[in-house]
Every structure is written in structure tokens, then in C-alpha cells.
């Protein structure tokens, strides 16, 4: 029984660690992407208006410029 509990605890700890790193990487990518977009298009980084968000989603996400921003920051693109 002790072996089962230890194995279960270890597996849970390992799986939790994997998701935490993925979430942190996704958050980092989102921050890099938004900041690079704002710099390139002249928006304030705290501007979350409809116009800024819509332009970000329509023209920046998935673009070559976004990928270049990831590479420049040293982060693997999606």
C-alpha cells in the first residue's frame, strides 16, 4: 500500500510540474507577443480597447512578425 501511495504522489508531482511549465511558457509568449505588437503598432501596452485587441487578433497573432518577436526574445514559437 505504501508503494502505491508513493508512486501516486510522485506521478502527481511530475504531472503538476509539466502543466505549470506549459502555463508559464504560454503566459510568457502572450506577454512577448502583446508587447511586440504594441511597440510595432504604436499602442500603449496597457491599452485593452476593442480597437487594439481586434487589430492584435486580426493582424498580429500567427503572423511572421509575431514569430520574429518570439525568436528575438529567445522563445520557441508555437
C-alpha positions as CSV (number, residue, x, y, z in Angstrom):
1,X,0.0,0.0,0.0
2,X,2.9,2.4,0.8
3,X,4.4,1.7,-2.6
4,X,1.1,2.6,-4.3
5,X,0.8,5.9,-2.4
6,X,4.4,6.8,-3.1
7,X,4.0,6.1,-6.8
8,X,0.8,8.0,-7.0
9,X,2.3,11.0,-5.2
10,X,5.3,11.0,-7.4
11,X,3.2,10.8,-10.6
12,X,1.0,13.6,-9.4
13,X,4.0,15.8,-8.6
14,X,5.5,15.1,-12.1
15,X,2.3,15.9,-13.9
16,X,1.8,19.1,-12.0
17,X,5.3,20.2,-12.9
18,X,4.6,19.7,-16.6
19,X,1.5,21.8,-16.7
20,X,3.0,24.6,-14.6
21,X,5.8,25.0,-17.1
22,X,3.5,25.0,-20.1
23,X,1.2,27.6,-18.5
24,X,4.3,29.8,-17.6
25,X,5.6,29.5,-21.2
26,X,2.1,30.3,-22.7
27,X,1.9,33.4,-20.4
28,X,5.4,34.4,-21.5
29,X,4.5,34.1,-25.1
30,X,1.4,36.1,-24.7
31,X,3.3,38.9,-22.9
32,X,6.1,38.9,-25.6
33,X,3.5,38.9,-28.4
34,X,1.4,41.7,-26.9
35,X,4.4,43.9,-26.1
36,X,5.9,43.5,-29.6
37,X,2.6,44.2,-31.2
38,X,2.1,47.4,-29.2
39,X,5.7,48.6,-30.0
40,X,5.2,47.9,-33.7
41,X,1.8,49.5,-34.0
42,X,2.2,52.4,-31.6
43,X,-0.3,51.3,-28.9
44,X,0.3,51.7,-25.2
45,X,0.9,48.3,-23.6
46,X,-2.0,48.9,-21.2
47,X,-4.4,49.7,-24.0
48,X,-7.0,46.9,-24.0
49,X,-9.6,48.8,-26.0
50,X,-11.7,47.0,-28.6
51,X,-9.7,48.6,-31.5
52,X,-6.3,47.5,-30.1
53,X,-7.5,44.0,-29.2
54,X,-9.2,43.5,-32.6
55,X,-6.2,44.7,-34.6
56,X,-4.0,42.4,-32.5
57,X,-6.1,39.3,-33.1
58,X,-6.7,40.1,-36.8
59,X,-3.2,41.2,-37.9
60,X,-0.6,40.1,-35.4
61,X,-1.5,36.6,-34.0
62,X,0.1,34.0,-36.2
63,X,2.0,36.5,-38.3
64,X,5.6,36.4,-39.4
65,X,6.2,39.5,-37.3
66,X,4.9,37.7,-34.2
67,X,7.2,34.7,-34.9
68,X,10.2,37.0,-35.3
69,X,9.4,38.7,-32.0
70,X,9.4,35.2,-30.3
71,X,12.7,34.3,-31.9
72,X,14.2,37.7,-30.9
73,X,13.1,37.1,-27.3
74,X,14.7,33.6,-27.4
75,X,11.3,31.8,-27.0
76,X,10.3,28.9,-29.3
77,X,7.3,29.9,-31.4
78,X,4.1,28.0,-31.1
